[in-house]
Amino acid sequence: MFGMTPEAVVAGSGGFVRWQEKPSSRAAELAMTMAGDFGGGLAVRVEYRPFDSELAPWIDLIRKPAGGFCDRCRIIRQIVADLGLDAPDVAILSAYRTAEVRTLEILRRKDVRAAIRTVAGALMKTGRLTGEEATTIAARYIQPGELKEHENENS
């Protein structure tokens, strides 16, 4: 929906999406990464929103040079990079919540959920999809690039 083309989509605990190009904005990148973190709950109809106390260890982890590369680490790393390493936790959590609201608005759309379920179903069968395969499946439900044109208004 942000107008990007996946190169590969891989399922599993180490699953990932590799993109052919960079996101159009930091807000788009944050929403896409956050959707990955939240996406697991969609299959069981759970909308998981971590408490501030659950996010605090991730903030501490990213402030250290050894911070990880999971979705949650990437989310916090981007926010810390945007706000500065010394930004107070309350500012980091506020930025997280702003991105969280935007991401959940996207994930609550029926067409988005249908696209995610269908791509996930295909991944369950094969474990891996090419970017073209994932795009073709998702395009049955959502318009590729439909959010890209609204990005500047929302960022």
N, CA and C atoms as an extended XYZ file, in Angstrom:
465
Properties=species:S:1:pos:R:3:atomname:S:1:resname:S:1:resid:I:1 pbc="F F F"
N         0.813       -1.204        0.000 N   MET     1
C         0.000        0.000        0.000 CA  MET     1
C         0.854        1.263        0.000 C   MET     1
N         2.124        1.134        0.361 N   PHE     2
C         3.022        2.285        0.349 CA  PHE     2
C         3.784        2.389       -0.961 C   PHE     2
N         3.431        1.576       -1.945 N   GLY     3
C         4.035        1.675       -3.265 CA  GLY     3
C         5.386        1.003       -3.392 C   GLY     3
N         5.689        0.091       -2.470 N   MET     4
C         6.978       -0.603       -2.513 CA  MET     4
C         6.781       -2.018       -3.048 C   MET     4
N         7.821       -2.555       -3.644 N   THR     5
C         7.761       -3.888       -4.216 CA  THR     5
C         8.583       -4.838       -3.372 C   THR     5
N         7.940       -5.879       -2.828 N   PRO     6
C         8.739       -6.840       -2.062 CA  PRO     6
C         9.623       -7.656       -3.001 C   PRO     6
N        10.803       -7.969       -2.525 N   GLU     7
C        11.711       -8.836       -3.259 CA  GLU     7
C        11.488      -10.287       -2.832 C   GLU     7
N        11.260      -10.477       -1.527 N   ALA     8
C        11.008      -11.813       -0.984 CA  ALA     8
C        10.226      -11.682        0.308 C   ALA     8
N         9.382      -12.681        0.592 N   VAL     9
C         8.619      -12.762        1.830 CA  VAL     9
C         8.864      -14.159        2.384 C   VAL     9
N         9.354      -14.244        3.617 N   VAL    10
C         9.708      -15.528        4.221 CA  VAL    10
C         8.950      -15.673        5.531 C   VAL    10
N         8.333      -16.841        5.750 N   ALA    11
C         7.571      -17.124        6.960 CA  ALA    11
C         8.461      -17.775        8.009 C   ALA    11
N         7.949      -17.845        9.224 N   GLY    12
C         8.644      -18.530       10.307 CA  GLY    12
C         9.101      -17.567       11.381 C   GLY    12
N         9.707      -18.099       12.446 N   SER    13
C        10.124      -17.254       13.564 CA  SER    13
C        11.196      -16.248       13.143 C   SER    13
N        11.957      -16.560       12.118 N   GLY    14
C        12.932      -15.610       11.588 CA  GLY    14
C        12.441      -14.981       10.305 C   GLY    14
N        11.123      -14.950       10.120 N   GLY    15
C        10.541      -14.444        8.884 CA  GLY    15
C        10.856      -12.986        8.639 C   GLY    15
N        10.740      -12.587        7.400 N   PHE    16
C        11.051      -11.210        7.037 CA  PHE    16
C        10.478      -10.889        5.674 C   PHE    16
N        10.483       -9.608        5.366 N   VAL    17
C        10.188       -9.123        4.021 CA  VAL    17
C        11.404       -8.305        3.594 C   VAL    17
N        11.926       -8.591        2.432 N   ARG    18
C        13.021       -7.804        1.863 CA  ARG    18
C        12.417       -6.992        0.718 C   ARG    18
N        12.677       -5.682        0.736 N   TRP    19
C        12.079       -4.773       -0.228 CA  TRP    19
C        13.079       -4.380       -1.298 C   TRP    19
N        12.574       -4.097       -2.489 N   GLN    20
C        13.430       -3.672       -3.595 CA  GLN    20
C        13.877       -2.221       -3.441 C   GLN    20
N        13.085       -1.418       -2.758 N   GLU    21
C        13.436       -0.017       -2.589 CA  GLU    21
C        13.190        0.405       -1.144 C   GLU    21
N        13.629        1.591       -0.804 N   LYS    22
C        13.440        2.116        0.550 CA  LYS    22
C        12.037        2.715        0.662 C   LYS    22
N        11.479        2.737        1.872 N   PRO    23
C        10.161        3.359        2.075 CA  PRO    23
C        10.188        4.833        1.698 C   PRO    23
N         9.021        5.362        1.366 N   SER    24
C         8.906        6.748        0.918 CA  SER    24
C         9.134        7.742        2.051 C   SER    24
N         8.974        7.304        3.283 N   SER    25
C         9.168        8.200        4.427 CA  SER    25
C         9.492        7.379        5.667 C   SER    25
N         9.957        8.065        6.706 N   ARG    26
C        10.228        7.391        7.985 CA  ARG    26
C         8.911        6.878        8.577 C   ARG    26
N         7.829        7.626        8.406 N   ALA    27
C         6.530        7.196        8.934 CA  ALA    27
C         6.068        5.911        8.252 C   ALA    27
N         6.268        5.811        6.945 N   ALA    28
C         5.895        4.589        6.219 CA  ALA    28
C         6.742        3.416        6.696 C   ALA    28
N         8.038        3.635        6.857 N   GLU    29
C         8.923        2.565        7.323 CA  GLU    29
C         8.509        2.090        8.708 C   GLU    29
N         8.182        3.019        9.584 N   LEU    30
C         7.766        2.669       10.937 CA  LEU    30
C         6.456        1.879       10.911 C   LEU    30
N         5.495        2.328       10.128 N   ALA    31
C         4.210        1.621       10.039 CA  ALA    31
C         4.392        0.218        9.476 C   ALA    31
N         5.245        0.072        8.474 N   MET    32
C         5.466       -1.250        7.871 CA  MET    32
C         6.136       -2.204        8.855 C   MET    32
N         7.114       -1.714        9.598 N   THR    33
C         7.796       -2.553       10.580 CA  THR    33
C         6.862       -2.888       11.727 C   THR    33
N         6.095       -1.912       12.170 N   MET    34
C         5.160       -2.132       13.265 CA  MET    34
C         4.074       -3.122       12.856 C   MET    34
N         3.633       -3.059       11.613 N   ALA    35
C         2.634       -4.018       11.129 CA  ALA    35
C         3.183       -5.437       11.202 C   ALA    35
N         4.474       -5.605       10.942 N   GLY    36
C         5.093       -6.918       11.079 CA  GLY    36
C         5.049       -7.402       12.511 C   GLY    36
N         5.313       -6.507       13.448 N   ASP    37
C         5.284       -6.856       14.868 CA  ASP    37
C         3.865       -7.215       15.303 C   ASP    37
N         2.877       -6.504       14.799 N   PHE    38
C         1.486       -6.737       15.195 CA  PHE    38
C         0.812       -7.845       14.388 C   PHE    38
N         1.342       -8.134       13.208 N   GLY    39
C         0.680       -9.035       12.270 CA  GLY    39
C         0.389      -10.420       12.793 C   GLY    39
N         1.243      -10.934       13.672 N   GLY    40
C         1.041      -12.286       14.180 CA  GLY    40
C        -0.290      -12.468       14.886 C   GLY    40
N        -0.773      -11.426       15.523 N   GLY    41
C        -2.037      -11.529       16.235 CA  GLY    41
C        -3.248      -11.568       15.335 C   GLY    41
N        -3.091      -11.116       14.092 N   LEU    42
C        -4.245      -11.066       13.181 CA  LEU    42
C        -4.841      -12.444       12.930 C   LEU    42
N        -3.989      -13.454       12.861 N   ALA    43
C        -4.474      -14.806       12.568 CA  ALA    43
C        -5.423      -15.309       13.648 C   ALA    43
N        -5.228      -14.854       14.875 N   VAL    44
C        -6.091      -15.296       15.978 CA  VAL    44
C        -7.000      -14.162       16.459 C   VAL    44
N        -7.134      -13.143       15.620 N   ARG    45
C        -8.011      -12.007       15.882 CA  ARG    45
C        -7.686      -11.296       17.205 C   ARG    45
N        -6.404      -11.125       17.449 N   VAL    46
C        -5.941      -10.422       18.643 CA  VAL    46
C        -5.201       -9.160       18.200 C   VAL    46
N        -5.588       -8.053       18.774 N   GLU    47
C        -4.909       -6.797       18.499 CA  GLU    47
C        -4.023       -6.505       19.708 C   GLU    47
N        -2.756       -6.882       19.592 N   TYR    48
C        -1.821       -6.753       20.704 CA  TYR    48
C        -1.181       -5.381       20.714 C   TYR    48
N        -1.298       -4.698       21.828 N   ARG    49
C        -0.656       -3.397       22.017 CA  ARG    49
C         0.158       -3.497       23.297 C   ARG    49
N         1.482       -3.509       23.191 N   PRO    50
C         2.298       -3.672       24.398 CA  PRO    50
C         2.157       -2.484       25.351 C   PRO    50
N         2.217       -2.801       26.663 N   PHE    51
C         2.206       -1.767       27.683 CA  PHE    51
C         3.551       -1.034       27.662 C   PHE    51
N         3.574        0.182       28.200 N   ASP    52
C         4.832        0.929       28.291 CA  ASP    52
C         5.894        0.111       29.019 C   ASP    52
N         5.482       -0.592       30.061 N   SER    53
C         6.441       -1.391       30.830 CA  SER    53
C         7.033       -2.526       29.993 C   SER    53
N         6.287       -3.003       29.005 N   GLU    54
C         6.808       -4.040       28.113 CA  GLU    54
C         7.788       -3.455       27.096 C   GLU    54
N         7.614       -2.186       26.740 N   LEU    55
C         8.487       -1.530       25.769 CA  LEU    55
C         9.779       -1.020       26.408 C   LEU    55
N         9.756       -0.742       27.702 N   ALA    56
C        10.926       -0.170       28.387 CA  ALA    56
C        12.202       -0.990       28.189 C   ALA    56
N        12.174       -2.327       28.317 N   PRO    57
C        13.415       -3.084       28.096 CA  PRO    57
C        13.941       -2.966       26.669 C   PRO    57
N        13.048       -2.790       25.710 N   TRP    58
C        13.466       -2.636       24.319 CA  TRP    58
C        14.161       -1.299       24.118 C   TRP    58
N        13.654       -0.265       24.790 N   ILE    59
C        14.298        1.047       24.705 CA  ILE    59
C        15.711        0.950       25.287 C   ILE    59
N        15.826        0.298       26.443 N   ASP    60
C        17.151        0.120       27.057 CA  ASP    60
C        18.074       -0.671       26.142 C   ASP    60
N        17.542       -1.713       25.505 N   LEU    61
C        18.348       -2.549       24.617 CA  LEU    61
C        18.895       -1.740       23.446 C   LEU    61
N        18.078       -0.893       22.857 N   ILE    62
C        18.490       -0.119       21.686 CA  ILE    62
C        19.488        0.967       22.059 C   ILE    62
N        19.396        1.462       23.268 N   ARG    63
C        20.365        2.480       23.698 CA  ARG    63
C        21.759        1.890       23.881 C   ARG    63
N        21.838        0.576       23.916 N   LYS    64
C        23.139       -0.083       24.034 CA  LYS    64
C        23.590       -0.487       22.634 C   LYS    64
N        24.884       -0.515       22.381 N   PRO    65
C        25.375       -0.865       21.037 CA  PRO    65
C        24.978       -2.269       20.586 C   PRO    65
N        24.612       -3.137       21.499 N   ALA    66
C        24.323       -4.523       21.134 CA  ALA    66
C        22.852       -4.751       20.798 C   ALA    66
N        22.064       -3.693       20.600 N   GLY    67
C        20.637       -3.841       20.314 CA  GLY    67
C        20.363       -4.778       19.156 C   GLY    67
N        19.236       -5.491       19.219 N   GLY    68
C        18.910       -6.524       18.243 CA  GLY    68
C        18.301       -6.005       16.951 C   GLY    68
N        17.831       -6.948       16.128 N   PHE    69
C        17.306       -6.608       14.808 CA  PHE    69
C        15.897       -7.150       14.563 C   PHE    69
N        15.198       -7.521       15.629 N   CYS    70
C        13.814       -7.963       15.482 CA  CYS    70
C        12.947       -6.754       15.112 C   CYS    70
N        11.683       -6.979       14.769 N   ASP    71
C        10.802       -5.869       14.407 CA  ASP    71
C        10.721       -4.833       15.524 C   ASP    71
N        10.518       -5.290       16.756 N   ARG    72
C        10.382       -4.333       17.859 CA  ARG    72
C        11.674       -3.531       18.033 C   ARG    72
N        12.825       -4.187       17.889 N   CYS    73
C        14.116       -3.481       17.983 CA  CYS    73
C        14.225       -2.428       16.878 C   CYS    73
N        13.827       -2.782       15.674 N   ARG    74
C        13.911       -1.848       14.546 CA  ARG    74
C        12.983       -0.654       14.750 C   ARG    74
N        11.809       -0.900       15.337 N   ILE    75
C        10.857        0.181       15.612 CA  ILE    75
C        11.463        1.163       16.604 C   ILE    75
N        11.923        0.636       17.731 N   ILE    76
C        12.490        1.490       18.774 CA  ILE    76
C        13.762        2.172       18.261 C   ILE    76
N        14.589        1.438       17.505 N   ARG    77
C        15.828        2.024       16.972 CA  ARG    77
C        15.510        3.234       16.087 C   ARG    77
N        14.490        3.102       15.235 N   GLN    78
C        14.137        4.214       14.347 CA  GLN    78
C        13.651        5.413       15.153 C   GLN    78
N        12.826        5.168       16.160 N   ILE    79
C        12.306        6.271       16.977 CA  ILE    79
C        13.450        6.946       17.739 C   ILE    79
N        14.334        6.136       18.326 N   VAL    80
C        15.478        6.701       19.055 CA  VAL    80
C        16.380        7.489       18.104 C   VAL    80
N        16.574        6.977       16.895 N   ALA    81
C        17.387        7.702       15.908 CA  ALA    81
C        16.737        9.038       15.552 C   ALA    81
N        15.424        9.053       15.423 N   ASP    82
C        14.721       10.286       15.082 CA  ASP    82
C        14.747       11.305       16.223 C   ASP    82
N        14.603       10.813       17.460 N   LEU    83
C        14.493       11.715       18.612 CA  LEU    83
C        15.822       11.992       19.302 C   LEU    83
N        16.796       11.113       19.093 N   GLY    84
C        18.094       11.267       19.751 CA  GLY    84
C        18.275       10.242       20.852 C   GLY    84
N        19.481        9.798       21.034 N   LEU    85
C        19.811        8.758       22.002 CA  LEU    85
C        19.445        9.159       23.423 C   LEU    85
N        19.499       10.438       23.722 N   ASP    86
C        19.209       10.909       25.077 CA  ASP    86
C        17.754       11.327       25.271 C   ASP    86
N        16.921       11.065       24.287 N   ALA    87
C        15.507       11.442       24.412 CA  ALA    87
C        14.897       10.719       25.614 C   ALA    87
N        14.051       11.402       26.364 N   PRO    88
C        13.421       10.739       27.521 CA  PRO    88
C        12.487        9.624       27.057 C   PRO    88
N        12.366        8.609       27.899 N   ASP    89
C        11.494        7.478       27.575 CA  ASP    89
C        10.083        7.937       27.217 C   ASP    89
N         9.581        8.954       27.921 N   VAL    90
C         8.218        9.416       27.666 CA  VAL    90
C         8.075        9.920       26.227 C   VAL    90
N         9.097       10.556       25.682 N   ALA    91
C         9.048       11.035       24.297 CA  ALA    91
C         9.097        9.855       23.324 C   ALA    91
N         9.918        8.866       23.634 N   ILE    92
C        10.009        7.667       22.789 CA  ILE    92
C         8.688        6.919       22.796 C   ILE    92
N         8.100        6.770       23.979 N   LEU    93
C         6.822        6.066       24.084 CA  LEU    93
C         5.709        6.836       23.392 C   LEU    93
N         5.742        8.149       23.459 N   SER    94
C         4.738        8.965       22.771 CA  SER    94
C         4.837        8.778       21.257 C   SER    94
N         6.061        8.784       20.730 N   ALA    95
C         6.258        8.575       19.289 CA  ALA    95
C         5.815        7.165       18.896 C   ALA    95
N         6.084        6.196       19.762 N   TYR    96
C         5.650        4.817       19.504 CA  TYR    96
C         4.127        4.769       19.411 C   TYR    96
N         3.457        5.396       20.368 N   ARG    97
C         1.983        5.362       20.389 CA  ARG    97
C         1.386        6.061       19.175 C   ARG    97
N         1.992        7.127       18.716 N   THR    98
C         1.507        7.814       17.512 CA  THR    98
C         1.591        6.882       16.307 C   THR    98
N         2.733        6.213       16.166 N   ALA    99
C         2.898        5.269       15.056 CA  ALA    99
C         1.973        4.069       15.222 C   ALA    99
N         1.778        3.652       16.461 N   GLU   100
C         0.914        2.512       16.743 CA  GLU   100
C        -0.525        2.793       16.290 C   GLU   100
N        -1.038        3.968       16.610 N   VAL   101
C        -2.402        4.343       16.215 CA  VAL   101
C        -2.540        4.302       14.701 C   VAL   101
N        -1.576        4.884       14.001 N   ARG   102
C        -1.626        4.918       12.536 CA  ARG   102
C        -1.561        3.508       11.949 C   ARG   102
N        -0.673        2.694       12.490 N   THR   103
C        -0.517        1.324       11.993 CA  THR   103
C        -1.789        0.520       12.216 C   THR   103
N        -2.366        0.631       13.410 N   LEU   104
C        -3.583       -0.135       13.701 CA  LEU   104
C        -4.758        0.326       12.845 C   LEU   104
N        -4.816        1.615       12.514 N   GLU   105
C        -5.869        2.090       11.600 CA  GLU   105
C        -5.762        1.367       10.259 C   GLU   105
N        -4.543        1.171        9.795 N   ILE   106
C        -4.332        0.462        8.531 CA  ILE   106
C        -4.701       -1.014        8.690 C   ILE   106
N        -4.208       -1.641        9.755 N   LEU   107
C        -4.444       -3.077        9.954 CA  LEU   107
C        -5.903       -3.417       10.234 C   LEU   107
N        -6.687       -2.462       10.703 N   ARG   108
C        -8.109       -2.719       10.995 CA  ARG   108
C        -8.968       -2.738        9.733 C   ARG   108
N        -8.441       -2.267        8.629 N   ARG   109
C        -9.209       -2.267        7.382 CA  ARG   109
C        -9.474       -3.702        6.939 C   ARG   109
N       -10.686       -3.973        6.537 N   LYS   110
C       -11.059       -5.329        6.105 CA  LYS   110
C       -10.255       -5.778        4.890 C   LYS   110
N       -10.012       -4.853        3.948 N   ASP   111
C        -9.260       -5.231        2.757 CA  ASP   111
C        -7.810       -5.566        3.106 C   ASP   111
N        -7.238       -4.844        4.061 N   VAL   112
C        -5.868       -5.123        4.488 CA  VAL   112
C        -5.803       -6.476        5.193 C   VAL   112
N        -6.760       -6.728        6.083 N   ARG   113
C        -6.788       -8.021        6.784 CA  ARG   113
C        -6.954       -9.177        5.798 C   ARG   113
N        -7.786       -8.991        4.799 N   ALA   114
C        -7.974      -10.047        3.797 CA  ALA   114
C        -6.679      -10.305        3.038 C   ALA   114
N        -5.988       -9.241        2.674 N   ALA   115
C        -4.709       -9.394        1.959 CA  ALA   115
C        -3.690      -10.111        2.840 C   ALA   115
N        -3.600       -9.719        4.098 N   ILE   116
C        -2.646      -10.351        5.021 CA  ILE   116
C        -2.977      -11.829        5.207 C   ILE   116
N        -4.259      -12.139        5.417 N   ARG   117
C        -4.654      -13.552        5.602 CA  ARG   117
C        -4.314      -14.383        4.370 C   ARG   117
N        -4.543      -13.838        3.188 N   THR   118
C        -4.297      -14.596        1.961 CA  THR   118
C        -2.804      -14.794        1.724 C   THR   118
N        -2.010      -13.748        1.944 N   VAL   119
C        -0.560      -13.890        1.814 CA  VAL   119
C        -0.043      -14.872        2.864 C   VAL   119
N        -0.541      -14.758        4.092 N   ALA   120
C        -0.113      -15.679        5.158 CA  ALA   120
C        -0.476      -17.120        4.809 C   ALA   120
N        -1.653      -17.328        4.233 N   GLY   121
C        -2.055      -18.672        3.821 CA  GLY   121
C        -1.111      -19.254        2.778 C   GLY   121
N        -0.735      -18.425        1.818 N   ALA   122
C         0.212      -18.878        0.794 CA  ALA   122
C         1.574      -19.174        1.414 C   ALA   122
N         1.985      -18.360        2.384 N   LEU   123
C         3.265      -18.593        3.060 CA  LEU   123
C         3.238      -19.882        3.877 C   LEU   123
N         2.086      -20.197        4.454 N   MET   124
C         1.969      -21.440        5.231 CA  MET   124
C         2.171      -22.661        4.339 C   MET   124
N         1.778      -22.534        3.092 N   LYS   125
C         1.928      -23.656        2.156 CA  LYS   125
C         3.351      -23.783        1.634 C   LYS   125
N         4.006      -22.646        1.375 N   THR   126
C         5.305      -22.685        0.703 CA  THR   126
C         6.481      -22.246        1.574 C   THR   126
N         6.213      -21.424        2.609 N   GLY   127
C         7.267      -20.915        3.460 CA  GLY   127
C         7.993      -19.715        2.883 C   GLY   127
N         7.821      -19.464        1.598 N   ARG   128
C         8.513      -18.352        0.945 CA  ARG   128
C         7.738      -17.930       -0.297 C   ARG   128
N         7.680      -16.634       -0.530 N   LEU   129
C         7.058      -16.099       -1.742 CA  LEU   129
C         8.022      -15.106       -2.363 C   LEU   129
N         8.009      -15.030       -3.665 N   THR   130
C         8.756      -13.960       -4.317 CA  THR   130
C         7.957      -12.679       -4.120 C   THR   130
N         8.609      -11.557       -4.318 N   GLY   131
C         7.912      -10.288       -4.208 CA  GLY   131
C         6.758      -10.183       -5.188 C   GLY   131
N         6.972      -10.677       -6.378 N   GLU   132
C         5.917      -10.642       -7.397 CA  GLU   132
C         4.710      -11.465       -6.959 C   GLU   132
N         4.966      -12.646       -6.398 N   GLU   133
C         3.863      -13.500       -5.930 CA  GLU   133
C         3.085      -12.816       -4.807 C   GLU   133
N         3.798      -12.259       -3.825 N   ALA   134
C         3.136      -11.591       -2.707 CA  ALA   134
C         2.337      -10.379       -3.180 C   ALA   134
N         2.906       -9.613       -4.097 N   THR   135
C         2.220       -8.432       -4.628 CA  THR   135
C         0.965       -8.823       -5.383 C   THR   135
N         1.037       -9.861       -6.196 N   THR   136
C        -0.120      -10.321       -6.962 CA  THR   136
C        -1.246      -10.758       -6.028 C   THR   136
N        -0.892      -11.482       -4.967 N   ILE   137
C        -1.904      -11.931       -4.007 CA  ILE   137
C        -2.533      -10.741       -3.293 C   ILE   137
N        -1.711       -9.845       -2.763 N   ALA   138
C        -2.220       -8.697       -2.001 CA  ALA   138
C        -3.031       -7.758       -2.875 C   ALA   138
N        -2.652       -7.632       -4.155 N   ALA   139
C        -3.329       -6.703       -5.066 CA  ALA   139
C        -4.775       -7.125       -5.355 C   ALA   139
N        -5.139       -8.343       -5.000 N   ARG   140
C        -6.549       -8.755       -5.133 CA  ARG   140
C        -7.430       -7.978       -4.159 C   ARG   140
N        -6.819       -7.450       -3.096 N   TYR   141
C        -7.583       -6.814       -2.027 CA  TYR   141
C        -7.259       -5.336       -1.842 C   TYR   141
N        -6.012       -4.959       -2.059 N   ILE   142
C        -5.589       -3.583       -1.823 CA  ILE   142
C        -4.864       -3.042       -3.055 C   ILE   142
N        -4.940       -1.757       -3.225 N   GLN   143
C        -4.309       -1.102       -4.373 CA  GLN   143
C        -2.844       -0.828       -4.057 C   GLN   143
N        -1.911       -1.428       -4.792 N   PRO   144
C        -0.499       -1.122       -4.540 CA  PRO   144
C        -0.235        0.374       -4.668 C   PRO   144
N         0.434        0.928       -3.672 N   GLY   145
C         0.778        2.343       -3.678 CA  GLY   145
C        -0.307        3.268       -3.183 C   GLY   145
N        -1.433        2.732       -2.736 N   GLU   146
C        -2.548        3.598       -2.375 CA  GLU   146
C        -2.220        4.511       -1.196 C   GLU   146
N        -1.357        4.116       -0.290 N   LEU   147
C        -1.005        4.979        0.834 CA  LEU   147
C         0.141        5.926        0.508 C   LEU   147
N         0.906        5.608       -0.506 N   LYS   148
C         2.067        6.428       -0.849 CA  LYS   148
C         1.661        7.859       -1.180 C   LYS   148
N         0.559        8.017       -1.884 N   GLU   149
C         0.146        9.359       -2.291 CA  GLU   149
C        -0.346       10.189       -1.102 C   GLU   149
N        -0.688        9.545        0.015 N   HIS   150
C        -1.161       10.262        1.211 CA  HIS   150
C        -0.049       10.420        2.242 C   HIS   150
N         1.114        9.881        1.966 N   GLU   151
C         2.227        9.862        2.911 CA  GLU   151
C         2.641       11.248        3.363 C   GLU   151
N         2.780       12.182        2.455 N   ASN   152
C         3.232       13.516        2.826 CA  ASN   152
C         2.205       14.246        3.700 C   ASN   152
N         0.923       13.928        3.517 N   GLU   153
C        -0.123       14.547        4.322 CA  GLU   153
C        -0.034       14.052        5.755 C   GLU   153
N         0.347       12.750        5.941 N   ASN   154
C         0.310       12.129        7.253 CA  ASN   154
C         1.645       12.109        7.960 C   ASN   154
N         2.731       12.436        7.293 N   SER   155
C         4.018       12.329        7.964 CA  SER   155
C         4.388       13.589        8.680 C   SER   155
